[in-house]
């Protein structure tokens, strides 16, 4: 009877033991997370600065009235392109034609007087040889000739001035470019005691972007160049990329023209002028822009994908490395500028370091990981 009671109990204990054993075998340690790494290598990287500034026309000409008169006609279409020498305005020329006619008449009179004086001097020259006149009379004749010649020269200058004024009545474009709205209308009296502005012409293609950079940043760059850490970009090779309002780059690349030699005492900044093609006139003077400017080259530069960068609560940039034992190590880095989808690392990494670029969210410092060596998808691979 006792054996009959113990047999089921033993079977129950045995079944529980077998179940516990099988359960412990199924609960193995979790597998190490899988990550993808990138081995750090040095390469030539351009050192860029993103600077702000404004678009400026390379050449600007204020068209002004150079003579006083009434505007008879505006001959150009506002907002159109004009060439140097094109007629823009016509001022009433009648007064200037009259002045020219008067000057020409005065010139002819002076020339007649000079002709008479020369003839008299020639006659006196023969008489003085025969001692028929005094030396004083001959000297007076010679002086009269020279005085008459001076009158002719003065009247010739007056004629030239009258011709200039008559020419100024036809207002032409001093430079080629795009002309803006007219600042006066037909019938307006211009040039009265001042040179009245009539219109504004600006050259828009190519166009300039005047940028500002602090002297501190410029001095740091110069120190790095002198120390040999960076190399100067060759003349006319410093590329510039204009960033549009929506954050996209302007389609046409530009170049750095020069760096100004004086510092603005109120802001402590210096002007850098860049130039961009502007065939479609998308860039207009006065517009606020940002320009990514290449100022130097680091031949031993290091960069990592932006997705590999993490930041702690204090905002310090960090990366996760994989050591020789395939364990995760957290390491702070110092970042420079960004290029495309990568950050330039100025300090904290060395060639050969293995940086986790995928699976960062699953990696924990001090824990082991497995490295995924499978080929990247074509689209993802081409984007790196």
Secondary structure, DSSP 8 states (H G I E B T S, - for coil): -HHHHHHHHHHHHHHHHHHHHHHHHH------EEEEEEE---EEEEEEEEEEEEEE-S-EEEEE--S-EEEEEE-S-TT-EE-TT-EEEEE--HHHHHHHHHHHHHHHHHHHHHHHHHHHHHHHHHHHHTT-S-HHHHHHHHHHHHHHHHHHHHHHHHHHHHHHHHHHTEEE-SS-EEE---SS-TT-EE-SSS--EEEEEE--SSEEEEEEEEHHHHHHHHHHHHTTSSEE--TT--EEEEE-TTS-B-SS-EEEEEEEEEEETTTTEEEEEEEE--TT--S-TT-EEEEEEEEEEEEEEEEEEGGG-EE-TT--EEEEEE-TTSBEEEEE-EEEEEETTEEEEEES--TT-EEEEE-GGG--TTSBEEE--S---HHHHHH-
